[in-house]
């Protein structure tokens, strides 16, 4: 299988940046494009139905900072990078909806995990766990 597009889930955390570093290592071996995705989860229930992309000029300041940093890291390694910010309701659902949409052509998903532990995961869920079980593309979880 030839990889063409790797989706990297970016929330600005230290572990999401570890995921980005691992994706960059993988891309160097496969001549692939990285698609950096950030979800802004402050939107209403309607966005959970179709998860729209936010136009770049309307990205929130924190989302722009995350995507710009990730793009610079990819450019240092001479890797093609595209940033996308989604207006969503819950990150796991939004990321899976985007990745499973055939028009986006996602071949691999890379996500960092914070490892919150059993009590928090029981009540709040785990985005990486959700993506692992619901995404159609192969998932690499980086800890």
C-alpha positions in Angstrom: 0.0 0.0 0.0 1.3 3.4 -1.0 0.6 6.2 1.5 -0.4 9.6 0.0 -1.9 11.5 2.9 -1.3 11.1 6.6 -3.7 12.9 9.0 -2.1 14.2 12.2 -4.4 15.2 15.0 -3.2 18.4 16.6 -4.5 19.9 19.9 -1.3 21.8 20.9 -0.4 19.3 23.6 3.1 18.0 24.1 1.9 14.5 23.0 0.2 15.7 19.8 3.5 17.3 18.9 5.2 13.9 19.6 2.7 12.4 17.1 3.6 15.1 14.6 7.3 14.1 15.0 6.5 10.5 14.4 4.4 11.3 11.3 7.4 13.4 10.0 9.6 10.3 10.4 7.1 8.1 8.6 6.6 10.7 5.8 10.4 10.9 5.1 10.3 7.2 4.2 7.2 7.4 2.0 7.1 10.8 0.3 3.6 11.6 1.7 1.7 14.7 2.5 0.8 15.5 6.1 -2.6 16.9 6.8 -2.6 18.6 10.2 -6.1 18.7 11.8 -7.2 20.8 14.7 -10.8 20.8 16.0 -12.5 23.8 17.6 -15.1 22.1 19.8 -17.1 25.2 20.9 -19.7 24.9 18.2 -23.3 23.6 18.5 -24.9 20.3 17.9 -25.4 21.1 14.2 -21.7 20.9 13.5 -21.6 17.3 14.9 -23.7 16.3 11.8 -21.4 17.7 9.1 -18.1 19.0 10.7 -17.4 22.0 8.5 -13.9 23.3 7.7 -13.3 26.8 9.1 -11.8 29.1 6.4 -8.2 30.0 7.2 -8.9 33.7 7.7 -11.4 32.8 10.4 -9.2 30.4 12.4 -9.1 31.2 16.1 -5.8 32.5 17.3 -4.9 29.4 19.3 -5.7 27.1 16.3 -3.6 29.3 14.0 -0.7 29.0 16.4 -0.9 25.2 16.5 -1.1 24.8 12.7 1.6 27.3 12.0 4.0 25.6 14.4 3.2 22.2 12.9 3.7 23.6 9.4 7.1 24.9 10.3 8.2 21.6 11.8 7.2 19.8 8.5 8.9 22.5 6.4 12.2 22.0 8.3 12.1 18.4 7.0 11.0 19.5 3.5 7.6 17.8 3.8 4.4 19.0 2.3 1.9 20.1 4.9 -1.7 21.2 4.8 -3.5 22.6 7.8 -7.2 22.2 8.4 -9.3 23.5 11.3 -12.7 22.0 11.8 -15.7 23.5 13.6 -17.0 20.7 15.7 -18.8 19.4 18.7 -16.5 16.6 20.0 -13.0 16.1 18.8 -13.1 12.3 18.4 -16.3 12.3 16.4 -15.2 15.2 14.3 -11.9 13.7 13.5 -13.4 10.3 12.6 -16.1 11.9 10.4 -13.4 13.9 8.5 -11.1 10.9 8.2 -13.8 8.5 7.1 -15.1 10.8 4.4 -13.8 9.3 1.1 -13.3 12.7 -0.5 -10.5 13.5 2.0 -8.5 10.4 1.0 -6.8 9.7 4.4 -4.5 6.8 4.2 -3.1 6.8 7.8 -4.0 8.6 11.1 -1.4 9.6 13.7 -2.5 10.8 17.1 -0.7 11.5 20.3 -2.3 10.3 23.5 -2.1 11.9 26.9 -2.9 8.8 28.9 -5.2 10.4 31.4 -5.7 7.2 33.2 -8.7 5.0 34.0 -10.9 7.4 36.2 -10.8 10.3 33.7 -11.0 8.1 30.7 -14.1 6.4 32.2 -16.0 9.7 32.6 -14.6 11.8 29.7 -13.6 9.1 27.2 -10.5 9.0 25.2 -10.2 10.7 21.8 -7.4 8.4 20.7 -9.3 5.3 21.8 -12.4 6.5 19.9 -10.5 7.1 16.7 -8.7 3.8 17.0 -12.0 1.9 17.0 -14.1 4.1 14.6 -11.7 5.2 11.9 -11.5 3.2 8.7 -7.8 4.1 8.0 -5.0 2.6 10.0 -4.3 4.5 13.3 -0.9 5.0 14.9 -1.1 6.1 18.6 2.0 7.9 20.0 2.5 8.1 23.7 
